[in-house]
Every structure is written in structure tokens, then in C-alpha cells.
Amino acid sequence: MTRLHVLRVFAGRDGRGGNPLGVFLDGMTIQPDRRQEVAVDLGFSETVFVDDAADGAIRIFTPGRELPFAGHPTVGTAWLFRETGAPATTLRPPAGDVPFRHDAERTWIRARPEWVHPILIEQLASSDAVEGHPPQEMGEPGRYVWAWIDKGKGVLRSRYFATDVGILEDEATGAAAVVMGALLGRPITIRQGVGSEILVGPEAGGTVEIGGRVELVETREYVQPQ
């Protein structure tokens, strides 16, 4: 038995949306060869196992596979580190070092777009077309569709069908936001899912900063599958 924190990451201004995330701060209590099984059992789009809270070492699993980097897991874990007093100021997933910071409303992380697993990005004609885009079958390549809501203000609408990693539709996708920041080369606000919000800003040196609101849903004891 180990303690699980369940968060909502990238919640909107009205409290809607936010992508559920499971975080085990004592991740070393779950053996590496059991982590994929645990991620499947929980069913979140991602689950984080913290191997060293002082160093910031983490591992990230979807129901389909491990990812070297992902956005909403790093934003959520960074927020939880602050809330629980963990000493690290940088997260270290397999892809590389992910610095983080906090302001009065949001938690921010900085990452590199080349760390992101392949995502097929498609711009559609309108936000209505994004809203009406049909789902796709599990196992198909992931597809991220988007359109401008207000190009002048840098606000866009998106949906992400992450069917290649075992997720029918992702509520809020920080990794794709990193790619979009690099692709568009300007600050943007992403409205995704039923109400999630991701703020994005390209940084010097080819990195992209993303930020959003995080909320604690619950903390509970978790019993590993037998």
C-alpha cells in the first residue's frame, strides 16, 4: 500500500476541465516492472512515480507506455512538490532537466519540443470544425487538431486523440502545447477539452514554457494489483 495524490492540471478559469493526474511521491515503493500495470489500473492519461524528491527524478507512464517527457505530469508534480515541501526546483524525467516555477495562480515548466513523442498536428478551418472532429480508433497514430479562436490575441481551440498511447481523448496536453509554442513561435493560450486552459510562451535557446492551474482532487491509499 502506498499513498496516491490525484490532481487536476490545467483547470480553466471557471473551474472546469483540468486533466486528471496520479502522482506517487514515494514512487520507489512500486517496482519499475510493476509501474506499467499500475498506470493501466489507475486509468489516468498519465501517472508519475517520483524516485527522488530531492533530486527531482521522476518517471511518467501512460496506460500504453512510458514517456520520456510529458507536460501535464511535470506541471502537476511541480505544483505538488511546492505543496508538500519537496526540495527540488528541477524535475528530471528521462528526457532531460525540466526547471519549474510558480506564480500566484499557475505553475510553469520549461521544456524542449524535441523531447515530445511524435504527434500528428493538423490545423482545421475553424474552432467549430475542431469541436465536431470525430474520435478515432485505439492504436491509430495520435492526432492533435486545432484552429484559431482569436489569432490576434493568440487564443486557439484544440483536441488531442492520443490513441497511440492508450488514451481515447486527452483533456489537456502539455507536451503538445510545447510543440505548438515552438511551431507558432509566439505566446498563445490553448483551450482544450471541456474547459482546460494552457498558457504557452517560447523562450530563448529553443525551449518553451507552459503554465496552468493545478488543484488537488484527493489523497488516498493505493493497493497494488495482485
C-alpha positions as CSV (number, residue, x, y, z in Angstrom):
1,M,0.0,0.0,0.0
2,T,1.3,3.5,-0.9
3,R,-0.2,7.0,-1.0
4,L,-1.6,8.4,-4.2
5,H,-2.2,12.1,-4.9
6,V,-4.8,12.8,-7.6
7,L,-4.6,16.2,-9.2
8,R,-6.4,18.2,-11.9
9,V,-3.9,20.0,-14.1
10,F,-4.6,23.0,-16.5
11,A,-8.0,23.7,-14.9
12,G,-9.9,26.6,-16.6
13,R,-10.8,29.9,-15.0
14,D,-14.3,28.7,-14.3
15,G,-13.0,25.6,-12.6
16,R,-14.0,23.3,-15.5
17,G,-11.6,20.9,-17.3
18,G,-8.2,20.0,-15.9
19,N,-6.5,16.7,-16.8
20,P,-6.5,14.1,-14.0
21,L,-3.1,13.0,-12.9
22,G,-1.9,10.4,-10.4
23,V,1.3,11.1,-8.5
24,F,3.2,8.7,-6.2
25,L,5.6,10.8,-4.2
26,D,7.1,7.6,-2.8
27,G,7.3,6.0,-6.2
28,M,10.2,3.8,-5.2
29,T,7.7,1.7,-3.3
30,I,6.4,0.5,-6.6
31,Q,8.9,-1.7,-8.5
32,P,9.8,-0.5,-12.1
33,D,8.5,-3.6,-13.6
34,R,5.1,-3.1,-12.0
35,R,4.6,0.6,-13.0
36,Q,3.0,0.0,-16.4
37,E,0.5,-2.3,-14.7
38,V,-0.3,0.3,-12.1
39,A,-0.8,3.0,-14.8
40,V,-3.2,0.8,-16.6
41,D,-5.1,0.0,-13.3
42,L,-5.4,3.7,-12.5
43,G,-6.5,4.7,-16.0
44,F,-5.3,8.3,-15.9
45,S,-3.8,9.7,-19.1
46,E,-0.5,9.8,-17.1
47,T,0.8,8.6,-13.8
48,V,4.0,9.9,-12.2
49,F,6.4,7.9,-10.0
50,V,8.8,10.1,-8.0
51,D,12.0,8.2,-7.5
52,D,13.9,11.0,-5.7
53,A,12.1,14.2,-4.4
54,A,15.4,15.9,-3.5
55,D,16.9,15.4,-7.0
56,G,13.6,15.7,-8.9
57,A,13.9,12.3,-10.5
58,I,10.6,11.1,-11.9
59,R,9.2,8.5,-14.4
60,I,6.0,9.0,-16.4
61,F,3.6,6.3,-17.7
62,T,0.5,6.4,-19.8
63,P,-1.8,3.3,-19.9
64,G,0.1,2.4,-23.1
65,R,3.8,3.1,-22.4
66,E,6.4,5.1,-20.6
67,L,7.1,8.6,-21.9
68,P,10.5,10.3,-21.6
69,F,8.7,13.7,-21.1
70,A,5.1,14.9,-20.8
71,G,3.6,18.3,-19.9
72,H,0.7,17.9,-17.6
73,P,2.6,15.4,-15.4
74,T,5.5,17.7,-14.9
75,V,3.3,20.8,-14.2
76,G,1.3,18.8,-11.7
77,T,4.3,17.2,-10.0
78,A,6.0,20.6,-9.7
79,W,2.9,22.0,-8.1
80,L,2.7,19.1,-5.7
81,F,6.4,19.5,-4.8
82,R,5.7,23.0,-3.6
83,E,2.6,22.0,-1.7
84,T,4.4,19.2,0.1
85,G,7.7,20.9,0.7
86,A,9.8,18.7,-1.6
87,P,13.2,20.3,-2.0
88,A,13.8,20.0,-5.8
89,T,13.5,23.0,-8.1
90,T,14.0,21.0,-11.3
91,L,12.3,17.8,-12.4
92,R,14.4,15.1,-14.1
93,P,12.4,12.8,-16.3
94,P,14.4,10.6,-18.7
95,A,14.3,13.3,-21.4
96,G,16.2,15.9,-19.5
97,D,16.1,18.6,-16.9
98,V,12.7,20.5,-16.5
99,P,13.0,23.7,-14.5
100,F,9.8,24.9,-12.8
101,R,8.5,28.0,-11.1
102,H,5.2,29.2,-9.5
103,D,3.3,32.5,-9.5
104,A,0.2,33.4,-7.6
105,E,-2.1,31.5,-10.0
106,R,-0.2,29.0,-12.0
107,T,2.7,26.5,-12.1
108,W,5.1,26.7,-15.0
109,I,7.6,24.3,-16.5
110,R,10.2,24.8,-19.3
111,A,10.9,22.0,-21.8
112,R,12.2,21.3,-25.3
113,P,9.9,20.4,-28.2
114,E,12.3,17.6,-29.4
115,W,11.5,15.7,-26.2
116,V,7.9,15.2,-27.2
117,H,6.8,11.9,-28.7
118,P,5.6,12.1,-32.3
119,I,2.2,13.9,-32.6
120,L,0.4,14.5,-35.9
121,I,-0.7,18.1,-35.7
122,E,-3.4,19.3,-38.1
123,Q,-4.8,22.9,-38.3
124,L,-8.6,22.9,-39.2
125,A,-10.6,25.7,-40.7
126,S,-12.5,26.8,-37.6
127,S,-13.0,26.1,-33.9
128,D,-16.4,24.6,-34.9
129,A,-14.5,22.1,-37.0
130,V,-12.4,21.2,-34.0
131,E,-15.5,20.8,-31.9
132,G,-17.0,18.4,-34.4
133,H,-14.0,16.3,-35.2
134,P,-14.8,12.6,-34.8
135,P,-13.0,10.3,-32.5
136,Q,-10.6,7.6,-33.8
137,E,-9.8,4.0,-33.0
138,M,-7.4,3.0,-30.3
139,G,-4.0,2.2,-31.7
140,E,-4.2,4.8,-34.5
141,P,-1.4,7.4,-34.6
142,G,-2.1,10.3,-32.2
143,R,-3.8,13.3,-33.8
144,Y,-3.9,16.9,-32.5
145,V,-6.4,19.1,-34.2
146,W,-6.6,22.9,-33.7
147,A,-7.9,26.2,-35.0
148,W,-7.7,29.8,-34.0
149,I,-10.4,31.3,-31.9
150,D,-8.8,34.7,-32.0
151,K,-5.5,34.8,-33.9
152,G,-4.8,38.4,-32.9
153,K,-4.9,37.6,-29.2
154,G,-3.2,34.2,-29.7
155,V,-6.1,32.1,-28.5
156,L,-6.8,28.7,-30.1
157,R,-9.0,25.7,-29.6
158,S,-7.6,22.2,-29.7
159,R,-8.4,18.5,-29.1
160,Y,-6.0,15.6,-28.9
161,F,-6.8,12.0,-29.7
162,A,-3.8,10.2,-28.1
163,T,-4.9,6.8,-29.3
164,D,-1.3,5.7,-29.9
165,V,-0.6,5.7,-26.1
166,G,-3.9,4.2,-24.9
167,I,-6.0,7.5,-24.5
168,L,-9.1,8.0,-26.5
169,E,-9.0,11.8,-26.0
170,D,-6.8,13.8,-23.7
171,E,-8.4,16.6,-21.7
172,A,-5.3,18.9,-21.7
173,T,-1.9,18.1,-23.3
174,G,1.1,20.0,-22.1
175,A,3.5,18.1,-24.4
176,A,1.5,19.2,-27.5
177,A,1.4,22.7,-26.1
178,V,5.3,22.7,-26.0
179,V,5.3,21.7,-29.7
180,M,2.7,24.3,-30.6
181,G,4.7,27.0,-28.9
182,A,7.7,26.1,-31.0
183,L,5.7,25.8,-34.1
184,L,3.9,29.1,-33.9
185,G,6.8,31.0,-32.2
186,R,4.6,33.3,-30.2
187,P,2.7,33.4,-26.8
188,I,-0.5,31.5,-27.1
189,T,-3.5,30.4,-24.9
190,I,-4.8,26.9,-25.6
191,R,-8.4,26.0,-24.8
192,Q,-8.6,22.2,-24.8
193,G,-11.1,19.5,-23.7
194,V,-14.2,20.5,-21.8
195,G,-12.7,23.6,-20.3
196,S,-8.9,23.3,-19.8
197,E,-6.5,26.3,-20.3
198,I,-2.8,26.1,-21.1
199,L,-0.6,29.2,-21.4
200,V,2.4,28.9,-23.7
201,G,5.5,31.1,-24.3
202,P,8.6,30.3,-26.4
203,E,11.8,31.0,-24.6
204,A,15.4,31.7,-25.6
205,G,17.5,28.7,-26.6
206,G,14.7,26.7,-28.2
207,T,12.8,26.0,-25.0
208,V,9.1,26.6,-24.4
209,E,7.4,27.5,-21.1
210,I,3.9,26.2,-20.4
211,G,1.8,27.0,-17.3
212,G,-1.6,26.3,-15.8
213,R,-3.7,26.0,-12.7
214,V,-3.4,22.8,-10.6
215,E,-5.9,21.5,-8.0
216,L,-5.8,18.6,-5.5
217,V,-8.7,16.2,-6.0
218,E,-7.9,13.7,-3.3
219,T,-5.1,11.8,-1.5
220,R,-5.7,8.2,-0.9
221,E,-4.0,4.9,-0.1
222,Y,-3.4,2.7,-3.1
223,V,-3.1,-1.1,-3.0
224,Q,-1.1,-2.5,-5.9
225,P,-2.8,-5.1,-8.1
226,Q,-2.1,-8.7,-7.1
